[in-house]
Amino acid sequence: MLAGRRAGVAAKPREPAMTPLVKMIFGSQLFGTATPDSDTDHMGVFVASPREILLGSAPAVVDQSTNKAGANSAGDVDTVWYSLPKFLSMAGQGQTNALDMLFAPRRFYIGEPHPVWEEILANRDRLITRDVAGFLGYCRRQAHTYSVKGPRLHAARAARDLFGQAVERHGPAARVEVIGDLIEQLVERYEFLEITDITNDHGVTVRHLGVCGRQVQYTLKLSTAHEMARKLVADYGRRARRAEQSGGADWKALMHAVRVADEGIELLTEGRITLPRPNADELRAIRRGELTYETVGALIQARLDEVEALMARSDLRLRSEPDRQFIEDLIERVHREAILADAQTSAADESPTTTLAS
């Protein structure tokens, strides 16, 4: 037996949207580092529509930024929403955006938060762990990928030129390993080139040339390696070339590296993150380029060393692992309630039905 609608009577069309759990002011305004030229950043957490939940098509991230074509200005608003599962996963992994959201003061909230967000806040100690690898990774990327683009660009160009010359000499099909001696000489001259031996899943160890964090296998064709290096140089773009010409420092990135490292130290020692940052004046000075690059570089390295030393201690109050049972139970319950509520609304909206014989 199947349930069917009465002939000629249609149900009202409904398109349920995502349910916001929280939306807040984020970025430089939250950190206390905003300048007159700063754009506005918003972040939020949402529950997907019941249909998307059932179909497994719910997006993990929804970007509602006003300017996706280029660099932002003071009038632009970047709004990024994380689904509930994505946000809880990020928090459990120690990713900076999620942890900053968990400690954002309520005055930065836009509108009233959903009771589910209040439940998350009440249980944030079950999400936060001593593993702040996300902080370390972010800090290292900011310090070594963006903040010293000039020197990295030099290294990438050197690798590109070496591979290009090797293609002309040995042919495009030759392997990178044929210029192993030349690579060793090049690595000695550039900070962002390194040789490493990596063992793959099959137990085979292959030598790689690391070019600014990108790994080039010695078993690759020279033409492929040359193309990888060429694209890497191109990817740095205009901003990188400006950094190269000005001495290599991207002050905004350096500021964020210091900020994130400080947040990691506070989280590990105090179990919290203070926002806006207590040292916002220092951070703004770094952003304005008022400290030398060498001074800021030393600050970043000292803070990284402190974070790593703290992570190795056994007396930290933070958990070693997030409470995965809590995370899974919360997601299941919230999604189930959303689906049931939608089903009840659908039943109320629909016209009376009749039973059809199969």
PEKA-V464135 format. One record per pair of residues at least 6 apart in sequence whose ideal C-beta (glycine too) atoms are under 6 Angstrom apart, sorted by the first residue. I is the first residue (numbers start at 1). J is the second residue. D is the distance in Angstrom with one decimal. If there is no record, write none. Layout:
# PEKA-V464135
i = <I | I>
j = <J | J>
d = <D | D>
This chain:
# PEKA-V464135
i = <1 | 2 | 2 | 3 | 4 | 5 | 6 | 6 | 9 | 11 | 11 | 12 | 16 | 18 | 18 | 18 | 19 | 20 | 20 | 21 | 21 | 21 | 21 | 22 | 22 | 22 | 22 | 23 | 23 | 24 | 24 | 24 | 25 | 26 | 26 | 27 | 28 | 28 | 30 | 30 | 30 | 31 | 31 | 32 | 32 | 32 | 33 | 33 | 33 | 37 | 39 | 39 | 40 | 41 | 42 | 43 | 44 | 45 | 45 | 46 | 47 | 47 | 47 | 48 | 48 | 50 | 50 | 50 | 52 | 53 | 58 | 60 | 60 | 61 | 62 | 63 | 64 | 65 | 66 | 66 | 67 | 85 | 87 | 88 | 90 | 91 | 91 | 92 | 92 | 93 | 94 | 94 | 94 | 94 | 95 | 96 | 96 | 96 | 96 | 102 | 103 | 103 | 104 | 116 | 126 | 126 | 127 | 129 | 129 | 129 | 130 | 130 | 132 | 135 | 135 | 138 | 139 | 139 | 139 | 142 | 142 | 142 | 143 | 143 | 146 | 146 | 147 | 147 | 147 | 148 | 149 | 149 | 149 | 150 | 150 | 150 | 151 | 152 | 152 | 153 | 153 | 153 | 155 | 155 | 155 | 155 | 156 | 156 | 156 | 156 | 157 | 158 | 158 | 159 | 159 | 160 | 160 | 160 | 162 | 163 | 163 | 163 | 163 | 164 | 166 | 166 | 167 | 167 | 167 | 170 | 172 | 173 | 174 | 175 | 176 | 176 | 176 | 177 | 183 | 187 | 187 | 192 | 194 | 195 | 196 | 196 | 197 | 197 | 198 | 198 | 199 | 206 | 207 | 208 | 208 | 209 | 211 | 214 | 216 | 243 | 249 | 251 | 251 | 252 | 254 | 254 | 255 | 255 | 255 | 257 | 258 | 258 | 259 | 259 | 261 | 261 | 263 | 264 | 265 | 265 | 266 | 267 | 268 | 271 | 286>
j = <355 | 356 | 358 | 353 | 356 | 353 | 351 | 354 | 351 | 349 | 350 | 349 | 49 | 46 | 48 | 49 | 47 | 44 | 46 | 45 | 114 | 116 | 117 | 44 | 45 | 113 | 117 | 44 | 110 | 104 | 108 | 109 | 108 | 41 | 43 | 41 | 34 | 38 | 104 | 108 | 275 | 276 | 277 | 276 | 277 | 280 | 280 | 283 | 284 | 74 | 72 | 76 | 77 | 78 | 79 | 80 | 81 | 82 | 87 | 81 | 84 | 334 | 338 | 58 | 83 | 338 | 339 | 342 | 58 | 335 | 83 | 83 | 86 | 82 | 81 | 80 | 79 | 78 | 76 | 77 | 76 | 331 | 98 | 327 | 98 | 98 | 127 | 127 | 322 | 134 | 131 | 132 | 133 | 134 | 134 | 134 | 135 | 138 | 260 | 124 | 273 | 275 | 275 | 334 | 323 | 326 | 322 | 318 | 319 | 322 | 316 | 318 | 264 | 260 | 264 | 260 | 257 | 260 | 261 | 253 | 256 | 257 | 257 | 300 | 250 | 253 | 250 | 253 | 254 | 248 | 236 | 240 | 243 | 243 | 244 | 248 | 248 | 192 | 212 | 236 | 240 | 244 | 190 | 192 | 193 | 212 | 211 | 212 | 232 | 233 | 233 | 186 | 190 | 211 | 229 | 229 | 230 | 233 | 186 | 222 | 225 | 226 | 229 | 226 | 179 | 222 | 222 | 223 | 226 | 178 | 223 | 221 | 222 | 219 | 218 | 220 | 225 | 218 | 209 | 193 | 195 | 212 | 210 | 209 | 208 | 210 | 205 | 207 | 206 | 208 | 205 | 217 | 218 | 215 | 217 | 216 | 229 | 232 | 225 | 250 | 293 | 287 | 289 | 287 | 286 | 296 | 283 | 286 | 287 | 300 | 299 | 300 | 277 | 283 | 303 | 304 | 273 | 307 | 306 | 307 | 273 | 273 | 310 | 317 | 296>
d = <5.9 | 5.6 | 5.9 | 5.4 | 4.6 | 5.4 | 6.0 | 5.6 | 4.3 | 6.0 | 4.5 | 5.0 | 4.5 | 4.2 | 5.5 | 5.9 | 4.3 | 5.8 | 5.3 | 4.5 | 4.3 | 5.2 | 4.4 | 5.8 | 5.4 | 4.3 | 4.2 | 3.8 | 4.5 | 5.3 | 4.9 | 5.1 | 4.5 | 4.3 | 4.2 | 3.0 | 4.0 | 4.6 | 5.9 | 5.6 | 5.5 | 5.8 | 5.4 | 2.9 | 5.3 | 3.4 | 5.8 | 5.0 | 5.5 | 5.4 | 3.9 | 4.4 | 4.6 | 4.9 | 4.2 | 5.4 | 4.7 | 5.4 | 4.6 | 5.0 | 5.4 | 5.9 | 5.7 | 3.3 | 5.8 | 5.2 | 4.6 | 3.9 | 3.9 | 5.1 | 5.7 | 5.2 | 4.1 | 6.0 | 4.1 | 5.6 | 4.2 | 4.3 | 5.2 | 5.0 | 4.4 | 5.3 | 5.8 | 4.8 | 3.8 | 4.1 | 4.3 | 5.7 | 3.5 | 5.5 | 5.3 | 4.8 | 6.0 | 4.0 | 4.0 | 5.9 | 5.8 | 5.1 | 5.7 | 4.9 | 4.2 | 5.8 | 5.7 | 5.8 | 3.8 | 4.9 | 5.3 | 5.7 | 4.8 | 5.6 | 4.8 | 4.2 | 4.6 | 5.5 | 3.8 | 5.2 | 4.9 | 4.7 | 4.9 | 4.7 | 5.1 | 4.0 | 4.3 | 4.9 | 5.3 | 3.9 | 4.8 | 4.2 | 4.5 | 5.1 | 5.9 | 4.0 | 4.1 | 4.7 | 3.5 | 3.0 | 5.3 | 4.9 | 4.6 | 5.1 | 5.1 | 5.1 | 4.1 | 4.0 | 5.2 | 5.8 | 6.0 | 5.4 | 4.7 | 4.8 | 5.6 | 6.0 | 5.7 | 4.6 | 4.5 | 3.8 | 5.3 | 5.4 | 5.8 | 5.8 | 4.8 | 3.7 | 5.5 | 5.3 | 4.8 | 5.0 | 4.9 | 5.8 | 5.5 | 5.5 | 3.5 | 5.7 | 5.1 | 5.8 | 4.6 | 5.3 | 5.1 | 4.1 | 5.5 | 4.6 | 5.7 | 4.7 | 4.4 | 6.0 | 5.2 | 5.9 | 5.2 | 5.5 | 5.9 | 5.5 | 4.6 | 5.5 | 4.4 | 4.5 | 5.5 | 4.5 | 6.0 | 6.0 | 5.0 | 5.4 | 4.5 | 5.2 | 4.8 | 5.6 | 5.7 | 4.9 | 5.0 | 4.4 | 4.4 | 5.0 | 5.7 | 6.0 | 6.0 | 5.6 | 3.5 | 5.9 | 5.0 | 4.6 | 5.7 | 5.9 | 5.8 | 5.5 | 4.2 | 5.6 | 5.6>
